[in-house]
Amino acid sequence: MELRRQRLSGELLDPRRGFEPTSAELEVRWDPLTGNSARLVRGPGPLLPPSELDLEAVGERLAENCPFCTERIDEMTPRLSPAVWPEGRIRRGDAVLFPNLLAYAAHSSVSVYSPELHYLPLGRITPRLVADNLATQVAFDRAVMRSDPRAVWASINANHMLPSGGSLFHPHLQGSVDPVPTTLQRLLADVPPERFREYLRAERAAGERHLGNTGSVEWLTSFAPIAPAELRAFVPEVSSPAELDDALVEELAHGIATALGLYAELGFESFNMAIYGAPPGTEGYPLNLRLACRSNLEPLYRSDAMYLERLHWEAAVDVEPEELAERAGDRFRAGPGP
């Protein structure tokens, strides 16, 4: 397994140094699983600076007509078909799941952590909140697959805060169950099982980006990130979210909450998540998870997605995976809490 990288450099006359010749350097890396490339750039300042915006005040202004809040959720959100879930909505703890009015898949869902939590900064997202929310999505996946045997490609996703692509401020997850995979689901499902095993062995041996194993879930920083501060997790012997049992839901939730706490310490408040399922029972496919930061919300903020990300499918990031692993420390090496 080759962790392939190549350093590139050019020359410019830098006005900060009296127009003296200066080397301009970057590094290109290739993802060992898909072959996708990424660019690690080094600039004069962070591409995603911390936000000084009062996000709680922003949330209060947007709460007045929020359909996910307690006083409106039952009247303003749709219900699941009785063929999928006779009660109309799936509830676990404070989490509530219902269909997505905007269909991103044959079966699209939205699940809120709690109707009472219109503002939920990353540092306050607990393993309990994540586990209950994930559990609603797992139940949704199973119910859909029972009612529609064609729909075998499930994913659980997050757009947290507006810069991540979320259209509503109220924090939530989104689920998709489809007869056809997304592009990345297809690319990951096409990876030979042995390549996943080689990749994890290589990262354990390198030690620079491997964060630890919480029991059944392995965590690491991405060698070739597709977005800023990307973290990856793998669940061996589970190919679909529909196959997650209660213990694995709790363990995965612990890791996700730990990751979001790390992001909060780094000054980030917006993220995307995807848990990429293959058809249940796909031999040798480990359930894949990716978490990545997005730009912080500001009145005039810089989007982290530009031509490279959207039109070349190649990220340009300045958060070094090895530095991110150092900041993570040992927090992923302990088992999940009670």
FENCOR-V350879 format. One record per backbone hydrogen bond with DSSP energy under -0.5 kcal/mol. CO is the residue of the C=O (numbers start at 1). NH is the residue of the N-H. If there is no record, write none. Layout:
{{CO | NH} {CO | NH}}
This chain:
{{1 | 3} {2 | 4} {4 | 30} {6 | 28} {8 | 26} {10 | 24} {12 | 14} {12 | 22} {14 | 17} {14 | 19} {14 | 20} {15 | 18} {17 | 20} {20 | 14} {22 | 12} {23 | 25} {24 | 10} {25 | 42} {26 | 8} {27 | 40} {28 | 6} {29 | 38} {31 | 35} {36 | 31} {37 | 315} {38 | 29} {38 | 40} {39 | 41} {39 | 317} {40 | 27} {53 | 55} {54 | 58} {55 | 59} {56 | 60} {57 | 61} {58 | 62} {59 | 63} {60 | 63} {63 | 66} {66 | 69} {69 | 72} {69 | 73} {72 | 75} {72 | 76} {73 | 77} {81 | 84} {81 | 85} {85 | 88} {88 | 80} {90 | 97} {92 | 95} {94 | 115} {95 | 92} {96 | 112} {97 | 90} {98 | 110} {99 | 101} {101 | 103} {102 | 104} {107 | 177} {108 | 100} {109 | 175} {110 | 98} {111 | 173} {112 | 96} {114 | 117} {115 | 70} {116 | 118} {117 | 171} {118 | 120} {121 | 124} {122 | 125} {124 | 126} {126 | 130} {127 | 131} {128 | 132} {129 | 133} {130 | 134} {131 | 135} {132 | 136} {133 | 137} {134 | 138} {135 | 139} {136 | 140} {137 | 141} {138 | 142} {139 | 143} {140 | 144} {141 | 145} {142 | 146} {143 | 147} {144 | 148} {148 | 151} {150 | 152} {152 | 154} {153 | 178} {154 | 277} {155 | 176} {156 | 275} {157 | 174} {158 | 273} {159 | 161} {160 | 271} {161 | 164} {161 | 166} {162 | 165} {171 | 113} {172 | 159} {173 | 111} {174 | 157} {175 | 109} {176 | 155} {177 | 107} {178 | 152} {178 | 153} {182 | 186} {183 | 187} {184 | 188} {185 | 189} {186 | 190} {188 | 191} {192 | 195} {192 | 196} {193 | 197} {194 | 198} {195 | 199} {196 | 200} {197 | 201} {198 | 202} {199 | 203} {200 | 204} {201 | 205} {202 | 206} {203 | 207} {203 | 210} {209 | 221} {212 | 219} {214 | 336} {216 | 236} {217 | 214} {218 | 234} {219 | 211} {219 | 212} {220 | 232} {222 | 225} {227 | 230} {228 | 293} {230 | 222} {231 | 291} {232 | 220} {233 | 289} {234 | 218} {234 | 236} {235 | 238} {235 | 287} {238 | 287} {239 | 278} {240 | 243} {241 | 244} {245 | 249} {246 | 250} {247 | 251} {248 | 252} {249 | 253} {250 | 254} {251 | 255} {252 | 256} {253 | 257} {254 | 258} {255 | 259} {256 | 260} {257 | 261} {258 | 262} {259 | 263} {260 | 264} {261 | 265} {262 | 266} {263 | 268} {264 | 267} {267 | 51} {270 | 294} {271 | 160} {272 | 292} {273 | 158} {274 | 276} {274 | 290} {275 | 156} {275 | 277} {276 | 288} {279 | 282} {281 | 283} {282 | 285} {284 | 286} {287 | 235} {288 | 276} {289 | 233} {290 | 274} {291 | 231} {292 | 272} {298 | 301} {301 | 303} {304 | 306} {306 | 310} {307 | 311} {307 | 312} {308 | 312} {308 | 314} {315 | 39} {317 | 41} {318 | 320} {320 | 324} {321 | 325} {322 | 326} {323 | 327} {324 | 328} {325 | 329} {328 | 331} {330 | 333} {330 | 334}}
